[in-house]
Amino acid sequence: IEVWQRYYRLFDSADNSSASTQYMLSSRYDVTFEKLTGKNKSILNSMTPRIQYVYIPYENQSDIPIFDTELRDLSFHGFTQPNAYLGYDRIAAANEFRISIDSTWFDIKHGTTPAQVRFGQIFRLDDNRIADDSIASQGSSNLIHDATVQVSSKVNLQKFVEWNPYKERIGRIQANLQYRHDTKKVFNIGYARH
């Protein structure tokens, strides 16, 4: 359980103060399965399914100014963050389950991670108000997927895909290829489409 207390005092406004107290309930469960694979059983493969429940009641926030807040992109970086916004000028209502699965391959001999693959999706139990007049509809969010593959000791490939199941098309895609010659010489090339 978290409680967020916000207080604003504006010096150039007739109605120069506003305050809000909101609470959030979040519970997360995960379990990790591990198995040795590969030549000489030198690769540790782990698989971690996760489920998180988030509840934040709706509160009208129209009297609170917006300074540095915007909606988060759907990504794994913010997947476990309860608020759909970056910043606290707005706190999104939520009644949802967030489900993800993470699979990682770890090279025990060399201490490296040759590959990691993740999938995740949000399942809303109600129509959730994201702002004072917009709604995130009941049902599922876009499906997100990312992967990191160490092609060689110097080449690394990363990709992120957001799939819209209702329109049956890719909503967002990002890919990055990195070549690291040594600690001082790095070459990156990337592609992104929104």
Residue pairs with C-beta under 8 A, 6 or more apart in sequence:
1 23
1 24
1 25
1 26
2 23
2 24
2 26
2 82
3 21
3 22
3 23
3 24
4 20
4 21
4 22
4 23
4 24
4 88
4 91
5 19
5 20
5 21
6 19
6 20
6 21
6 64
6 88
6 89
7 17
7 18
7 19
8 17
8 18
8 19
8 64
8 65
9 16
9 17
10 16
10 17
10 65
15 63
18 63
18 64
18 65
20 59
20 61
20 64
22 56
22 57
22 59
22 91
23 56
23 57
24 54
24 55
24 56
24 82
24 83
24 91
24 94
25 53
25 54
25 55
25 56
26 52
26 53
26 54
26 55
26 82
27 52
27 53
28 50
28 51
28 52
28 53
28 80
29 50
29 51
29 52
30 48
30 49
30 50
30 51
31 48
31 49
32 46
32 47
32 48
33 46
33 47
33 48
34 44
34 45
34 46
34 47
35 44
35 45
35 46
36 42
36 43
36 44
36 45
37 43
37 44
37 45
37 105
42 107
42 108
42 109
43 105
43 106
43 107
43 108
43 114
44 105
44 106
44 108
45 103
45 104
45 105
45 106
46 102
46 103
46 104
46 106
47 101
47 102
47 103
48 101
48 102
48 103
48 104
49 99
49 100
49 101
50 98
50 99
50 100
50 101
50 102
51 97
51 98
51 99
52 80
52 97
52 98
52 99
53 96
53 97
53 98
54 82
54 94
54 95
54 96
54 97
54 98
55 94
55 95
56 82
56 83
56 91
56 92
56 93
56 94
56 95
57 93
58 93
58 128
58 129
59 91
59 93
60 132
61 89
61 90
61 91
61 131
61 132
62 132
64 89
64 90
65 89
66 89
66 90
67 87
67 89
68 87
68 89
69 85
69 86
69 87
69 88
69 89
69 90
70 85
70 86
70 87
71 84
71 85
71 86
71 130
72 78
72 81
72 83
72 84
72 85
72 86
73 172
74 122
74 141
74 142
74 144
74 162
75 144
75 160
76 100
76 118
76 120
76 144
76 146
78 86
79 98
79 100
79 120
79 144
80 98
82 94
83 91
83 92
84 92
84 94
84 130
84 136
85 91
85 92
90 131
92 128
92 129
92 130
92 131
92 136
93 128
93 129
93 130
94 124
94 128
95 124
95 125
95 126
95 128
96 122
96 123
96 124
96 125
96 128
97 122
97 123
97 125
98 120
98 121
98 122
98 123
99 120
99 121
99 122
99 123
100 118
100 119
100 120
100 121
101 118
101 119
101 120
102 116
102 117
102 118
103 116
103 117
103 118
104 113
104 115
104 116
104 117
105 113
105 114
105 115
105 116
106 112
106 113
106 114
107 113
107 114
112 150
112 153
113 148
113 150
114 149
114 150
115 147
115 148
115 149
115 150
116 147
116 148
117 145
117 146
117 147
118 144
118 145
118 146
118 147
119 143
119 144
119 145
120 143
120 144
120 145
121 140
121 141
121 142
121 143
121 144
122 140
122 141
123 139
123 140
123 141
124 136
124 137
124 138
124 139
124 140
124 141
125 138
126 138
127 135
127 136
127 137
127 138
128 135
128 136
128 138
129 135
129 136
130 136
140 165
142 162
142 163
142 164
142 165
142 171
143 162
143 163
143 165
144 160
144 161
144 162
144 163
145 160
145 161
145 162
145 163
146 158
146 159
146 160
146 161
147 158
147 159
148 156
148 157
148 158
149 156
149 157
149 158
150 156
151 157
154 179
154 180
154 181
155 177
155 178
155 179
155 180
156 177
156 178
156 180
157 175
157 176
157 177
157 178
158 174
158 175
158 176
158 178
159 173
159 174
159 175
159 176
160 172
160 173
160 174
160 175
161 170
161 172
161 173
162 170
162 171
162 172
162 173
163 169
163 170
163 171
164 170
164 171
170 193
171 194
172 192
172 193
172 194
173 191
173 192
173 193
174 190
174 191
174 192
174 193
175 190
175 191
175 192
176 188
176 189
176 190
176 191
177 188
177 189
177 190
178 186
178 187
178 188
179 186
179 187
179 188
180 186
180 187
181 187
